[in-house]
Amino acid sequence: MVPSMEEPLVGGTTEKTGGLLKQSLAVTEVKKQLYLAGPLIAGCLLQNVVQMISVMFVGHLGELALSSASIATSFAGVTGFSLLSGMASSLDTLCGQAFGAKQYNLLGIYKQRAILVLTLVSFVVAIIWVYTGQILLLFGQDPEIAMGAGSYIRWMIPALFVYGLLQCHVRFLQTQNIVLPVMMSSGVTAMSHVLVCWLLVYKLGMGSKGAALANGISYLVNVSILAAYIRLSPSCRSTWTGVSKEAFRDVLGFFRLAVPSALMVCLEWWSFEMLVLLSGLLPNPKLEASVLSICLNTGSLVFMIPFGLGAAISTRVSNELGAGRPEAARLATRVIMVLSLLTGVSIGFVLILVRKLWGYAYSNEEEVVEYIARMMPVLAVSIVFDDLQCVLSGVVRGCGLQKIGAYVNLSAYYLVGVPAALCFAFVYHLGGRGLWFGIMCGIIVQMLLLLSITLCTNWEKEALKAKDRVFSSSLPLDMTT
């Protein structure tokens, strides 16, 4: 019997159709992620520029004022803002999965619960901030700078409470794929912050205290815009139904996810802050500290790109798992890894191209400029791995695996990164580059561990866990509808 000519044609057509379908799904996923990531990147940059503008205003008041404000801002980031940002990131899991499961009223309850917990935590942090001057003196800081930093940070306490509110509102909207209002409100805030600083610092004569207070006022403007949008916009009608006493239910359950979420952020954040402290122990500490500070500022600036991608993938993964679509979550993870690799290599390439010029943006000292030029290739390589770990951390948050993520960051940075930095810098005498080599080892280990976790993830099981998490938090009314 002569073989039919139709059989291979049918098989080939099916295979081709399947390939086109996969390609189409991948393209659609790329568009979804870029739609989310673009405004989130811009919003993060604009939110972070608020404190930077305040410090710039203080810089014109004198060297002592600038040193005090810089140390206070760093102390505030380590003890307060990193903690609140990390705890609020638990909403990436809770709100994202609830939205995917179409349990819309839970988003408002989760947001209120987060606001309650973050406000309580802010009271504790505020007490620490009141004694910042004394704490800095205990660590051997110059008395004038310590007292100036203590005064500055006390005037930042209102910003602490409002910052927690801001993070909750941003996460609430982000997990619903509503990102343009976040970007626009951050833009309005950043522009108005310049005027607020000018009025308080110069017009009212408050000096550095006015610059510190301006942070709280500008964050309040941002929160007010987002709160008004949530209250009035039809897109939030089903997710925000008003204040509910259910927000007081299962607060301890929220803590169980919020604490490891905070540890994921804080453990990484603190390790980078340690670099500047360790640089003070090196020969020529002024040069080493200046160069490492510039590298950290540069890294923080470009980090907003993978941070936006990480926020996008946490939303995509949590939404798809909540909706019971594990294959879509798997596809989203694969797409974001490719995007992060492309962006990381591109950013690294740009940093290498501008390595001999970048130092002039911060200093006219040739010694500083040349040192930065030598550091930029190291920074460029670390950015590639940092991009990958950032989006993989977003996948972990989307799945609700923050406890595992906290252990990963603890082992990567404090069992590998910091000890390696000490070894390279002080045993092999590589100076500031040695410190950065060490922390890059931590980043690489973190990325490899997170990659292993992602590759071994049972997406079907994670979808079932997401369903259990959402419906165990549902109100009795939800269980009957």
FENLINKA-V250508 format. One line per field, one symbol per residue. psi: psi as a letter, one per 20 degrees, with the letter a starting at -180 (. if undefined). A space follows every 10 residues. Layout:
# FENLINKA-V250508
psi: ???
This chain:
# FENLINKA-V250508
psi: ppqpihghgg ghgggggggh gggghggghg gghhhghghh ggggghghig hhgghgghhj irgggggghg ggggghggif hhgggghhih hhgghghhgh jkmhhhghgg ghggggghgg hhgghhgghh kgghghhhjj qpgggghghg gghhiighhg hhgggghggg hgggijknhg hggghhgggg ghhggggggg gggikibhhh hghhghgghh ggggghghgh hhphijhiio jrpqiihipl hhhghhhhgh gghggghggh hhhhggghhi irqlhggghg ghgghggggh gihhghgghh hghhgggggh ghikmhhhhg ghggghhggh gghggggggg hhhjhihhhi ihqiphgggh ghhhhghghg ghhghhgghg hhhhgghhik khgghghghg hghihggghh ghghghgjlj bhhgghgghh gggggggggh gggghjpnhg hhhhhggggg iiiqrhhhii .
